C-alpha cells in the first residue's frame, strides 16, 4: 500500500489514485479505482461512528437505544 501511495502522490493534479490507475491500467480501471476510493471513505466513516457508539454504550447504556444512537451518530458524522 505504501508503494501505491508513493506513486499516486507523484501526480501534480488532484485525484492521485485515479490518475495512477488510469495511466498504469487504462481508463476503465481508473474509474473503478475512483468509485472504490469513494466507497471506502464512506464506509470507513460509518464504521468508525458505529464503533464509537458501541464503546460509548459501555459508559452510557442509554446509547443502545435507537433514538439516542441516531442522535450521537448524527452529531459525529453530520456535523
Secondary structure, DSSP 8 states (H G I E B T S, - for coil): -HHHHHHHTT-SSS-HHHHHHHHHH-HHHHHHHHHHHHHHHHHHHHHHHHHHHHHHHHH-GGGGSHHHHHHHHIIIII-
